[in-house]
Amino acid sequence: MPKPTLPLTDSQCKKLQPPNQLSDGGGLYLQARDNGKYWRFRYYRPSDNKRDEMRLGVYP
C-alpha cells in the first residue's frame, strides 16, 4: 500500500532549495532548479499507456 502524502503547503514550496523536488503524491510536483521553481505533472497517456510529463508553469 502506498504511503499517504499531505498536500503541499506554501511554506514548504518557499523553503525548497535546488536541486530537490516536492511531490503531492498524485503526480504533481514542484521541481527546484538553479534558475527557478517549476510545476510538473507526471501521468500515463490514455492512448498508449506510456509515462509522460506536462510542464504547468513557474512558482510562485
Buried (B, 14 or more C-beta within 10 A) or exposed (E): EEEEEEEBEEEEBEEBEEEEBBBEEEEBBBBBEEEEBBBBBEEEEEEEEEEEEEEEEEBE
